[in-house]
Amino acid sequence: MNDKPKRRLELILRLGADDMDTIISTFKQLMFDLDQIGERDYHSISGAPDAGYILDIAFSPNVDHEGYLTANEAYLKDLKND
């Protein structure tokens, strides 16, 4: 079976906070930070008294939209045939 295809950029975020307002404000700050990072691998860990997060971004420069669609179609076909 083919491995599950990856997109050009994949983001994994684990964010914990004491309340929803803090989650929202932390997420807004992360969105600002992401805008500054650009397309590259990136890893960040942050801890504060009221919130903390672990952020991982994987960048696969050789993957484009068409390549992903082709790989995903083959992956789904393999799943169906198993």
N, C-alpha and C positions, 0 to 999 in steps of 0.2 A: 504494500500500500504506500502511496505517496505521503510525505509529511504534510501536515496542514500548512498551506502557504501563508506567507507573511506579507503584510503591506509595507510600503516604503518607510512609513513611520508607525511605530506602535508605542503607546503610552500606557504604563501601569501606575496607578496612584492608589496608595493606601493612606487615607486621611482620617484622623480621629480628633474629636473636639468635645468640649464640655456642653456645647449647645449649637443649635442650627445657625444662629447669627455668626458664630465663630467659624463654622464650616464655610458659610457663604463668603465671609471676608477673607478667609485664607484662600479659598478657591479663586476669588477675584485677584488676589495678589499673585497666585500661581499663573493665572492667565496672562497677567502683565509680564511676568518673568519669562513665560514660554514665548511670548512675542519677541523677546530680546535674544533668545538662544539661537534660533535658526535651525536648520536641518542638520542635526548631528546627534551622535550618542550623548546621552546626558543622564547623570545620576545625582540625586540630591536627597539629603536627609535633614529634617528640621524638627526641633522640639522646642516648645514654649510652654509656659505654665498652663495655657488653656487649649493648646492644639499641637499636633505634630503630624508629620507626613513622611512617607518614603515615596520618591518619584523616580521612575526609570523610563527612559525613552531609548528605544532601539531604532537606529537608522540603517536602512539597507539601500545604499545608493544605486545598486544595480537593478532594483525593482521599480517597474513603472506600472501604470494602471492596466495596460493591455496584458503585460506579463502576469500580473496578479490574477486577472480574470481568467486567463488560460489555465494557470496552475490551479485555481480554485475550481474550475469546471472539471478538471481531471481528478482532483481530490474528491469532489462530491460524487463523481461517477464511480470511483473506487469504493466509497462508503456504501453506495447503493448496491454494488455488486457483492459486497461481503455478507 
